[in-house]
Amino acid sequence: MEYLLTLRDAARGTLRAPGFAMLAIGVLALGIGAATLMFSLVNAVLIRDLPFAAPDRLVWMYNLRSERDRAPLSIADFEDYRQQASTLAGLSPFTNWTANLTGVRTPERLEGARVAGNFFDLIGVRPMMGRTLRPDDEATDARVAVVSYGLWMRRFGGLTDVIGKGVSLNGATFTIVGVLPPRFLFPFRNAEIAVPLTLREDPRRTDRGANFLRVVARLGPGVSLSQAKTDLDAIARRLGESYPAENARKIGISLYPLHAEIVRDYRAILWALFAAVAVLLAIGCGNLANLLLVRAAGRENEFAIRMSLGASRWQLAWLL
């Protein structure tokens, strides 16, 4: 009962000074709201796992060259790594791609990717609707596509009849066969559509100097990142000895966790913004504390009367 009376008195004091109450609420709302927003972004981008199967086993595979550590692979080198690597459960190549989407309201230039037929199976993604790309799509060079959830909502209104719909991409008709889950992220920033990557008839197939493939790989069961790198570096040395002209500067393989690579460009910015918001929240709390002290100084007579009537320091603190 005593606490209820104290709460009643505190509520009355707040109503007597509504301006102060609104100022205090505003300061807290600004700081807490900004901190909550930034934590949500940091959690979604940096902390939460990718929506893939066993995402901690996925790595981005690069050529390690004498002049840089993140270089693409040639088709011939990729095939050698796929055949000879004993520490990887699978590899899948992909490349960036842009397409002009026409025939669906206003034309739009889309960022996308060409991916191997095993790409979605390797990373462990199930579509929200329809299906993903399959190895037979790659083998037959099928003109099929899967779209991101965002593109589906923005350009197709979230309608379920999008599956089987034909769209024009760079003047060629592709059939949409699937819609990816809302949280799915392509390795390339802003990519919203994927079509098959066909390497079988590519004229660069035997050219080890034509390095354009990005590769995602899955580590084998119980295999560490360092063990996989040792295995792949040994293959790189053998390729360098067999093809000294083309592979002279390819001195090994770089492996990076896929999640870290996808968010690499955002990591420093997001953590800096999060720190700035935390400082803002601390400043807001400090300012609010000063306001409370100033307001409390004006109630000295009231507190003196309450203490003379037997109120304890805890009761006065509770009232504030």
C-alpha positions as CSV (number, residue, x, y, z in Angstrom):
1,M,0.0,0.0,0.0
2,E,2.9,2.3,0.8
3,Y,4.4,1.9,-2.6
4,L,1.1,2.5,-4.3
5,L,0.8,5.8,-2.4
6,T,4.3,6.8,-3.4
7,L,3.6,6.0,-7.0
8,R,0.4,8.1,-6.7
9,D,2.4,11.0,-5.4
10,A,5.1,10.6,-8.1
11,A,2.3,10.6,-10.7
12,R,0.8,13.8,-9.3
13,G,4.3,15.4,-9.3
14,T,4.7,14.5,-13.0
15,L,1.3,16.0,-13.9
16,R,2.3,19.2,-12.1
17,A,5.3,19.5,-14.4
18,P,4.2,18.1,-17.7
19,G,6.9,20.0,-19.6
20,F,9.7,18.3,-17.6
21,A,8.1,14.9,-18.0
22,M,7.8,15.3,-21.8
23,L,11.4,16.5,-22.0
24,A,12.6,13.5,-20.0
25,I,10.6,11.1,-22.0
26,G,11.9,12.6,-25.2
27,V,15.5,12.4,-24.2
28,L,15.1,8.7,-23.2
29,A,13.1,7.9,-26.3
30,L,15.7,9.4,-28.6
31,G,18.6,7.6,-27.0
32,I,16.9,4.2,-26.6
33,G,15.2,4.3,-30.0
34,A,18.5,5.1,-31.8
35,A,20.4,2.4,-29.8
36,T,17.7,-0.2,-30.5
37,L,17.7,0.6,-34.2
38,M,21.5,0.4,-34.5
39,F,21.6,-2.8,-32.5
40,S,19.0,-4.3,-34.8
41,L,21.1,-3.5,-37.8
42,V,24.3,-4.8,-36.2
43,N,22.6,-8.0,-35.1
44,A,21.0,-8.6,-38.5
45,V,24.2,-7.9,-40.6
46,L,27.2,-8.7,-38.3
47,I,26.0,-11.1,-35.6
48,R,23.2,-13.2,-36.9
49,D,24.3,-16.2,-38.9
50,L,23.6,-16.4,-42.7
51,P,20.3,-18.2,-43.5
52,F,22.3,-21.1,-45.0
53,A,22.8,-24.7,-43.8
54,A,25.8,-24.9,-41.4
55,P,27.0,-21.4,-42.5
56,D,30.2,-21.7,-40.4
57,R,31.4,-24.3,-42.9
58,L,31.1,-22.1,-45.9
59,V,34.1,-20.2,-47.2
60,W,34.9,-17.8,-50.1
61,M,37.8,-19.2,-52.1
62,Y,40.3,-16.9,-53.9
63,N,43.5,-17.2,-55.8
64,L,46.4,-16.0,-53.6
65,R,48.7,-14.1,-55.9
66,S,52.0,-12.5,-55.3
67,E,50.4,-9.0,-55.7
68,R,47.1,-9.5,-53.9
69,D,45.2,-12.1,-51.7
70,R,41.8,-11.9,-53.3
71,A,41.9,-12.8,-57.0
72,P,39.4,-14.8,-59.1
73,L,40.1,-18.3,-60.6
74,S,40.2,-19.5,-64.2
75,I,37.9,-22.3,-65.3
76,A,40.8,-24.7,-65.8
77,D,42.2,-24.0,-62.3
78,F,38.7,-24.3,-60.8
79,E,38.2,-27.8,-62.4
80,D,41.6,-28.9,-61.0
81,Y,40.8,-27.8,-57.5
82,R,37.3,-29.4,-57.7
83,Q,38.9,-32.7,-58.8
84,Q,41.9,-32.8,-56.5
85,A,40.8,-31.1,-53.2
86,S,40.3,-33.7,-50.5
87,T,39.3,-31.3,-47.7
88,L,36.3,-29.7,-49.3
89,A,32.8,-31.2,-49.4
90,G,32.0,-29.1,-52.6
91,L,32.8,-26.1,-54.6
92,S,30.6,-23.8,-56.7
93,P,31.6,-21.0,-59.0
94,F,29.6,-17.8,-59.7
95,T,30.1,-14.4,-61.4
96,N,28.5,-11.0,-61.1
97,W,26.0,-10.2,-63.8
98,T,23.8,-7.3,-64.8
99,A,20.5,-7.5,-66.8
100,N,18.0,-5.1,-68.2
101,L,14.6,-6.2,-67.1
102,T,11.9,-5.3,-69.6
103,G,8.3,-6.3,-70.1
104,V,7.3,-5.8,-66.4
105,R,6.1,-2.2,-66.1
106,T,9.0,0.2,-66.5
107,P,12.4,-1.2,-67.6
108,E,15.0,-1.6,-64.8
109,R,18.7,-2.5,-64.7
110,L,19.2,-5.3,-62.2
111,E,22.3,-6.5,-60.3
112,G,22.5,-10.2,-60.4
113,A,24.7,-13.3,-60.5
114,R,25.4,-16.3,-62.7
115,V,25.7,-19.3,-60.5
116,A,26.6,-23.0,-61.1
117,G,23.8,-25.5,-60.9
118,N,24.9,-26.8,-57.5
119,F,25.2,-23.3,-55.9
120,F,22.0,-23.3,-53.9
121,D,22.3,-26.9,-52.9
122,L,25.9,-26.3,-51.7
123,I,25.0,-23.4,-49.5
124,G,21.8,-25.1,-48.3
125,V,19.0,-22.7,-49.3
126,R,15.5,-23.7,-49.9
127,P,13.2,-21.4,-52.0
128,M,10.2,-19.7,-50.5
129,M,8.3,-20.6,-53.6
130,G,9.1,-22.8,-56.6
131,R,12.6,-24.2,-56.9
132,T,16.2,-23.1,-57.1
133,L,18.6,-23.6,-59.9
134,R,19.7,-27.2,-60.5
135,P,22.7,-28.9,-62.2
136,D,20.5,-29.9,-65.2
137,D,19.8,-26.2,-65.7
138,E,23.5,-25.6,-66.1
139,A,24.0,-28.6,-68.3
140,T,21.3,-27.6,-70.8
141,D,22.0,-23.8,-70.5
142,A,18.3,-23.4,-69.6
143,R,16.9,-19.8,-69.6
144,V,15.5,-19.9,-66.1
145,A,16.0,-17.5,-63.2
146,V,15.3,-17.2,-59.4
147,V,14.6,-13.9,-57.9
148,S,15.1,-12.4,-54.5
149,Y,12.2,-11.8,-52.1
150,G,12.7,-8.0,-52.4
151,L,12.6,-8.1,-56.3
152,W,9.5,-10.3,-56.1
153,M,7.7,-7.9,-53.9
154,R,8.8,-4.8,-55.7
155,R,8.4,-5.8,-59.3
156,F,5.8,-8.6,-59.2
157,G,3.6,-7.4,-56.3
158,G,4.2,-10.5,-54.2
159,L,1.9,-12.5,-56.5
160,T,2.1,-16.3,-56.4
161,D,1.6,-16.6,-60.2
162,V,5.1,-15.3,-60.7
163,I,6.4,-18.9,-60.9
164,G,6.5,-19.9,-64.6
165,K,6.3,-16.3,-65.7
166,G,8.5,-15.2,-68.6
167,V,10.5,-12.0,-68.3
168,S,12.9,-10.4,-70.7
169,L,16.5,-10.0,-69.4
170,N,18.9,-8.3,-71.8
171,G,16.5,-9.1,-74.7
172,A,16.2,-12.8,-73.9
173,T,13.2,-14.5,-72.3
174,F,13.9,-16.2,-69.0
175,T,11.3,-18.2,-67.0
176,I,11.1,-17.5,-63.3
177,V,11.2,-20.8,-61.4
178,G,11.7,-19.7,-57.8
179,V,11.6,-17.0,-55.2
180,L,14.3,-17.0,-52.5
181,P,13.6,-16.5,-48.8
182,P,13.4,-13.0,-47.3
183,R,16.7,-13.2,-45.4
184,F,18.7,-14.7,-48.3
185,L,21.8,-12.8,-49.3
186,F,23.7,-13.1,-52.5
187,P,27.5,-12.9,-52.2
188,F,27.4,-9.9,-54.4
189,R,26.0,-6.6,-53.0
190,N,22.6,-5.6,-54.3
191,A,22.2,-8.8,-56.4
192,E,18.5,-9.6,-56.9
193,I,18.4,-12.3,-59.5
194,A,20.3,-15.5,-60.5
195,V,20.6,-17.4,-63.7
196,P,22.7,-20.5,-64.6
197,L,26.4,-20.2,-65.2
198,T,27.4,-22.5,-68.1
199,L,31.1,-23.2,-68.4
200,R,31.0,-26.2,-70.7
201,E,31.0,-24.2,-73.9
202,D,32.8,-21.2,-72.6
203,P,35.7,-20.2,-75.0
204,R,37.9,-19.3,-72.0
205,R,37.7,-22.9,-70.7
206,T,41.3,-23.8,-71.4
207,D,42.8,-20.3,-70.8
208,R,44.4,-20.3,-67.3
209,G,45.1,-16.6,-67.7
210,A,41.3,-15.8,-67.9
211,N,40.6,-15.4,-64.2
212,F,37.0,-14.4,-63.6
213,L,35.3,-17.0,-61.4
214,R,34.4,-16.4,-57.8
215,V,34.1,-19.6,-55.8
216,V,32.2,-20.6,-52.7
217,A,33.2,-23.8,-51.0
218,R,32.0,-26.0,-48.1
219,L,34.6,-27.4,-45.7
220,G,34.5,-31.2,-45.3
221,P,33.3,-32.8,-42.0
222,G,35.8,-32.1,-39.3
223,V,38.1,-30.1,-41.6
224,S,39.5,-26.8,-40.3
225,L,40.2,-23.7,-42.3
226,S,43.9,-24.1,-42.0
227,Q,43.8,-27.8,-43.0
228,A,41.8,-26.9,-46.1
229,K,44.2,-24.1,-47.0
230,T,47.2,-26.5,-46.7
231,D,45.5,-28.9,-49.0
232,L,44.7,-26.3,-51.6
233,D,48.1,-24.6,-51.4
234,A,49.7,-27.9,-52.3
235,I,47.5,-28.1,-55.4
236,A,48.4,-24.5,-56.3
237,R,52.1,-25.4,-56.1
238,R,51.6,-28.4,-58.4
239,L,49.7,-26.2,-60.9
240,G,52.4,-23.6,-60.8
241,E,55.0,-26.3,-61.7
242,S,52.8,-27.7,-64.5
243,Y,51.8,-24.3,-65.9
244,P,54.7,-21.9,-65.1
245,A,53.7,-19.3,-67.7
246,E,50.1,-18.9,-66.6
247,N,50.3,-19.7,-62.9
248,A,53.6,-18.2,-62.0
249,R,52.1,-15.6,-59.7
250,K,49.4,-17.8,-58.3
251,I,51.2,-18.9,-55.1
252,G,48.3,-20.4,-53.2
253,I,44.7,-20.1,-52.1
254,S,43.0,-17.7,-49.7
255,L,40.0,-18.9,-47.7
256,Y,37.7,-16.5,-45.8
257,P,34.5,-17.3,-43.9
258,L,31.6,-16.5,-46.3
259,H,29.8,-14.4,-43.7
260,A,32.8,-12.3,-43.0
261,E,33.4,-11.6,-46.7
262,I,29.8,-10.6,-47.4
263,V,29.7,-8.1,-44.6
264,R,33.3,-7.0,-44.9
265,D,32.5,-3.6,-46.5
266,Y,29.8,-2.8,-43.8
267,R,31.6,-4.0,-40.7
268,A,33.6,-0.9,-39.8
269,I,30.8,1.5,-40.6
270,L,28.2,-0.3,-38.6
271,W,30.4,-0.7,-35.5
272,A,31.3,3.0,-35.7
273,L,27.7,4.0,-35.9
274,F,26.8,1.7,-33.1
275,A,29.5,3.2,-30.9
276,A,28.3,6.7,-31.8
277,V,24.8,5.8,-30.8
278,A,26.0,4.3,-27.5
279,V,27.8,7.6,-26.8
280,L,24.6,9.5,-27.7
281,L,22.6,7.3,-25.3
282,A,25.1,7.9,-22.5
283,I,25.0,11.7,-23.1
284,G,21.2,11.6,-23.0
285,C,21.3,9.7,-19.7
286,G,23.8,12.2,-18.3
287,N,21.7,15.2,-19.4
288,L,18.6,13.6,-17.9
289,A,20.4,13.0,-14.6
290,N,21.4,16.7,-14.5
291,L,17.8,17.7,-15.1
292,L,16.6,15.4,-12.3
293,L,19.2,16.9,-9.9
294,V,18.1,20.5,-10.8
295,R,14.5,19.5,-10.2
296,A,15.3,17.8,-7.0
297,A,17.1,20.9,-5.7
298,G,13.9,22.8,-6.1
299,R,12.1,20.3,-3.8
300,E,14.4,20.6,-0.8
301,N,11.7,22.0,1.5
302,E,9.3,19.2,0.5
303,F,11.9,16.5,1.2
304,A,12.8,18.2,4.6
305,I,9.1,18.1,5.6
306,R,8.8,14.4,4.5
307,M,11.9,13.4,6.5
308,S,10.6,15.3,9.6
309,L,7.5,13.2,9.3
310,G,9.5,10.0,9.2
311,A,10.2,9.3,5.6
312,S,13.4,7.3,4.9
313,R,16.1,8.1,2.3
314,W,14.9,5.0,0.3
315,Q,11.3,6.3,0.3
316,L,12.5,9.7,-1.0
317,A,14.6,8.0,-3.7
318,W,11.6,5.8,-4.6
319,L,9.5,9.0,-4.9
320,L,12.0,10.4,-7.4
